Amino acid sequence: MKTAMSKRRFKENSEANRECISQVQKILRERFCHNYGTGKLFGVEHQYRHLLELLKRTVIHGESNSALIIGPRGSGKTVLLNHALKELMGIKQVQMNLLEVRLNGLLQTNYKVALKEITRQLHLENVVGDKVFGSFAENLAFLLEALRKGDRTSSCPVLFILDEFDLFVHHKGQTLLYNLFDVSQSAQTPLTVIGLTCRQDILELLEKRVKSRFSHRQIYLMNSFDFKQYIRIFKEQLSLPAQFPDESFAQKWNQNVQHLSGDRTVQDTLQNLFHHTKDLRSLHLLLMLAVSNITVHHPLITASDLHEASRQYRMDSKANIIHGLSVLEVCLIIAMKHLNDIYEGEPFNFQMVYNEFQKFIQRKAHGMYNFEKPVVMKAFEHLLRLELVKPIERTSVRAQREYILVKLFLDSNQIMDALQVYPNCPTDVKQWAVSSLSWL
Amino acid sequence: KRRLLKRKVSPQEVFFDKVPGYDTDIPVETIIKRTTVIPLLLGEELPITLNKKQTFCVKQSWDGKCFTTLSSDTFLKLKEASKKGGNSPNSSSSFTPSGIVSLLKKETESVVQSATKNDELEIQSKHGDSKSSVRKKRCSQGVANSTRTPTARKKLQLNGMYTVICPFSSFECSMFCTFFCNFSLQPLPGTPKTPQNATPEIPRRSCEAQKPVTILEKARLRLHVSAIPESLPCREEEFQDIYNFVESKLIDGTGGCMYISGVPGTGKTATVHEVIHCLQQAAENDDIPSFQFAEINGMKLTDPHQAYVQILQLLTGQKVTATHAAVLLEKLFCTPGPKKKTTVLIVDELDLLWTRKQNVMYNLFDWPTRKHSKLIILAIANTMDLPERIMMNRVSSRLGLTRMSFQPYTYKQLQQIISSRLNNLKAFEEDAIQLVSRKVAALSGDARRCLDICRRATEICEFASRKRTQEIVRMAHITEAIDEMFSSPYINAIRNASLHEQIFLKAVLAEFRRAGVEEATVQEIYRQHIALCRMEGRQSPTLSGVMAICSRLGACRLLLLESSKKYLHMRVRLNISQDDIMYALKDE
């Protein structure tokens, strides 16, 4: 009776737990993966204020402007802009008073496409449904005329957001940028151009006429936080929100996160990542890997989860391929490594590799790996297909396969590291790998 | 079309046309005083009571290929509208569909002659009888007819007295009706507005833009490049030169070219606009003969040949293709006219009009030399030696030697520009203005830059003085604004890079020093990187990790990289000087 009850209670418990776990997974996964452009902001209050003031002036006073948001990938440029826009939309005066045009350098690859997209997003009168009528020249004239007719006090301000701004620079003659900046510097429809880019040399790319018309406002995002703040971000990103349905579980979870942030190994793991990159996206990826380990029987993240995730994250992709190779193929790679050492990275061909391999067999292995040449050739071609070696120039059909010059796409450090973990590696092969002269 | 319909058409039936935009559309109101259109279901007869001459019924629609019954939606709308019209037939807002009669066919010619309503029925019957003959006639007349249509149309519009109803009631069922739904202001489904009639416009804002309140806000508004000052200081000489040039040509009634050059932001376009403005005022006062004015900008054209299209459109309002426009302009400028006005044409960003054959430039500069052209061209570009550098001899010789170059502003001039814009508004310290002017004059002499810095400085000032009382812009604010705009971002970027990214840069330097060449492969740098890590007692990264670091630095353009498919044989160069990196990394 008693056991049955406890069993049932356990069952209910685990049922509730399962619910909790799936909730946690859902919330955190959404935070790490889907929140592109809407996540939280960390340590950019100054830039945020600057951008917000600028946008406010555009909307409320009808002041034209232009600005660039510059920062490395994953530094939160889009997030910053989206946050500012969200706050802006909260102001009553703004809601119906802003037209937004979003362009992306990867999508609008030339002026013509960009122009159609602008016309479409502005719902100008030459748009019916989703189609833009008229030729390229007509569209441009139409758009410019529309913008010219407006004036500061009565027209609706237009906000242009140019994502991947650096790609617009490569449009022929930079005419799109010229025209946008020109409107923003003349008494026409109020227009603000915000460009997002990761290139630090962006101003040098602008043509002098375009550059003169750009207002030179630059907002830099630099990931300029230190490790202490990084830990705080880690905590914040992993904590459950207050409105989590199961309060006790959330409390337990958050306490655990608090505890984790003080843990030595966790700090080491994070420090390691922090030293590699300050990009928050890689932190998200790490946490994502760790969170995936959570199950009903393992409801809280542990330090070892994070450590394991970091190990997975730091895995060398090319060296991983070596683990799956046959001993013969590993031997060939070692032979190539020695050739690289001898000839200082000059390209080699199959015959040279085969000779080097033969030397090893004759001296050391006594026919243990005595394969026919075609078999060795097959192994070599497998390596070619895995792109661990690559021909230095395009191979013609007629070229003899043995004499095609190739290069090894592995570093000797990678090879040595991979051999350390290679399963059942024969000792003499290992010795040979350390030194090509070991058979002497 | 009659065959398609497969039934008899009553004289008062019209069709709902779904195909928009015939060139020959004219509003029915211009022909008949007022009409009523009643929607009917197929098979219904027009009620006898309404069988007046000015009432029409619509049963079917035509979409360019075949007849279909009216969609229920359209039907209801029309019905509603006609009821509205019926209730208040006398009010001006009553349903008077300014339907558009497409005068595709030319029976109208004969119809125009029908002066009274009474004749109408006769003519109709005549039409009915001579239908076949009319058709034959039409076939034989072919093209000639279509050219005559516009004149017929003009006649109709001018003499509203004519009662022309026949196009509707003709038994030739080639007449259709398109309706503008003036009454409901919403376009009918299936009748997209024709792009030809679209007006370019940005929607208006729902509430007025806020007026500037504080001194700083007022100053900012005046300092915006777009703000049009009352006068252009520091360009009086250039202004006078251009003014005199154009004025003398205007009075003489001849043509000519002037080439104006200068670096960006020296007030070329603004000065020329000012000249035109003054000339226009003078023309209004009858001091000088009146003239036509047009402006094109090379950057605002999709193709150099579009210049013709734009010029023609600005001068005559015609819209034609580029080649045709060139012919028409040629005719316009080369034929003598008794009362021909002089044309002043501004060509901004001239260098963009360059083509391989240079025929656009050639034509532009050739026209003023013609005897009857009366064309004055003011060409603007950035480079002083543009005519020598990119133009063929025959083009540059036609451009002539009337040149003017705008020098970059000196600091005194910039100072004057700011002061005149501020116009006694106490927003800036004198020293602050001087600092800005000197700084910009030393850099580029670009007035836009100067104004932008001032504008940014007012923002910084406003931000700093939020809590305290109002302040004016001081030196410190200007310095901050200048730093913000012109400081090199690289040093800061390196200082904020992650540890391994910094070590990688050090490794690059070390490898360069070792090899003595300013280029290295990732593999070589990787070895240096590992050595550096060992020296500092750190865990060395994997090659994948280093590749990631390398591509991140490449994306910021601290490094210049080859395509990444070469993996560890990818070559790396620095995009900044080695000293900058040393300086950025040393301070820590």
Interface residues (C-beta under 8 A of the other chain):
Chain A: R49 E53 I60 H61 G62 E63 S64 I70 P72 R73 Q93 M96 N97 L99 Y111 K112 L122 L124 E125 N126 V128 G129 F133 G134 F136 A137 L140 A141 F142 L143 L144 E145 A146 L147 K149 G150 R152 T153 S154 S155 C156 P157 V158 G173 T175 Y178 N179 D182 S184 Q185 S186 A187 Q188 T189 P190 C198 R199 Q200 D201 K208 R209 K211 S212 R213 S215 H216 R217 Q218 Y220 M222 N223 S224 N272 F274 H275 H276 T277 K278 D279 R314 M315 D316 S317 K318 A319 G345 K407 F409 L410 D411 N413 Q414 D417
Chain B: P192 K193 P195 A198 T199 P200 E201 I202 P203 R204 R205 S206 C207 E208 A209 Q210 P212 E217 R220 L221 H224 V225 S226 A227 I228 V263 P264 G265 M299 K300 L301 T302 D303 Q306 V309 Q310 E349 L352 N382 D446 R448 R449 D452 I453 R455 R456 E459 F463 E484 M485 F486 P489 Y490 N492 A493 N496 A497 S498 L499 H500 E501 Q523 Y526 R527 I530 R538 Q539 P541 T542 L543 S544 G545 A548 I549 R552 A555 C556 R557 L558 Y567 L568 H569 N575
